[in-house]
Structures are given as C-alpha cells and as structure tokens.
Amino acid sequence: MVDVTMSMDEYLSLLGGLTNAPSEMVPSATDEMPKKKRTTAYQRRYKANFKKVAPRFKLKSGKWSKNGFKSAVKLAHKMSRK
C-alpha cells in the first residue's frame, strides 16, 4: 500500500477544489430554453369551445355548478368533433 502524507492546508485546498468543481461543471437550469409545447388543431378548437360553454355551467359566484365541469367538458368535446 502507498502511504500518503498531507498537511492540513493541502487537504483543505484539495477538498475546497472538489466542492467547487462539480457546481461549475453542471449547467444551470436557467441556461436551457424551455421546450415549446405543441398543440394540435383539435386542442385549439376544444379550448375555444370550452371557453364558450363554461359560463353556462357556472353559478353567479363563478363556482362550478353540480356536475357543471363534467358537462362543460362533454359539450366542448362534442362541439369540437364537428
């Protein structure tokens, strides 16, 4: 076996170099551009139709009525298929 002797200063400088090196090598999340989401024509039609029918299934306070969200989704899908 090899016997290595180091002074405390050499050991700390070695540890200091190790802790700084990986953070510099790893790219930060801000450098990457977010991936652009792709939407289909159907998704655009559905979104527009859902916005049209949603007020019908809401209360005056703006909350969804009972089974209102489910009904709005079903109607928007039906309208989008045409």
C-alpha positions as CSV (number, residue, x, y, z in Angstrom):
1,M,0.0,0.0,0.0
2,V,1.0,3.5,-0.7
3,D,1.4,5.8,2.3
4,V,0.4,9.4,1.6
5,T,1.1,12.3,4.0
6,M,-0.5,15.7,3.5
7,S,-0.5,18.8,5.6
8,M,-3.9,20.1,6.8
9,D,-3.7,23.1,4.4
10,E,-3.1,20.7,1.4
11,Y,-6.0,18.6,2.5
12,L,-8.4,21.6,2.8
13,S,-7.4,23.0,-0.5
14,L,-8.0,19.6,-2.1
15,L,-11.5,19.5,-0.5
16,G,-12.2,23.1,-1.5
17,G,-11.3,22.3,-5.1
18,L,-13.6,19.3,-5.1
19,T,-16.6,21.1,-3.8
20,N,-16.3,24.0,-6.3
21,A,-15.6,21.9,-9.4
22,P,-18.9,20.0,-9.8
23,S,-21.1,23.1,-9.5
24,E,-19.1,24.8,-12.3
25,M,-19.4,21.7,-14.5
26,V,-23.2,21.3,-14.1
27,P,-25.2,23.6,-16.4
28,S,-27.7,25.7,-14.6
29,A,-31.4,25.3,-15.4
30,T,-31.7,28.9,-16.5
31,D,-29.3,28.3,-19.4
32,E,-31.6,25.9,-21.1
33,M,-34.6,27.2,-23.1
34,P,-37.9,25.7,-22.1
35,K,-39.3,23.3,-24.7
36,K,-42.1,24.8,-26.7
37,K,-45.4,22.9,-26.3
38,R,-47.0,21.7,-29.5
39,T,-50.8,22.0,-29.8
40,T,-53.0,20.3,-32.4
41,A,-55.8,21.9,-34.3
42,Y,-58.3,19.8,-32.2
43,Q,-56.8,21.2,-29.0
44,R,-57.2,24.8,-30.2
45,R,-60.8,24.1,-31.2
46,Y,-61.6,22.4,-27.9
47,K,-60.0,25.3,-25.9
48,A,-62.1,27.9,-27.7
49,N,-65.3,25.8,-27.4
50,F,-64.7,25.2,-23.7
51,K,-64.4,28.9,-23.0
52,K,-67.7,29.5,-24.9
53,V,-69.7,26.9,-22.9
54,A,-68.1,27.2,-19.5
55,P,-70.3,30.2,-18.3
56,R,-73.4,28.2,-18.9
57,F,-72.4,25.7,-16.2
58,K,-71.2,28.1,-13.6
59,L,-73.1,29.8,-10.7
60,K,-73.4,33.5,-10.2
61,S,-70.5,33.4,-7.8
62,G,-68.3,31.8,-10.5
63,K,-68.1,28.4,-8.9
64,W,-68.9,25.3,-11.0
65,S,-72.5,24.0,-10.6
66,K,-73.0,20.4,-9.7
67,N,-71.6,18.2,-12.5
68,G,-71.0,21.5,-14.3
69,F,-67.4,20.9,-15.2
70,K,-68.1,17.4,-16.4
71,S,-71.0,18.7,-18.6
72,A,-68.9,21.6,-20.0
73,V,-66.1,19.2,-21.0
74,K,-68.5,16.8,-22.6
75,L,-70.3,19.6,-24.6
76,A,-67.0,21.2,-25.6
77,H,-65.7,17.8,-26.9
78,K,-69.0,17.3,-28.8
79,M,-68.7,20.7,-30.4
80,S,-65.0,20.2,-31.3
81,R,-65.6,16.9,-33.2
82,K,-67.9,18.6,-35.7
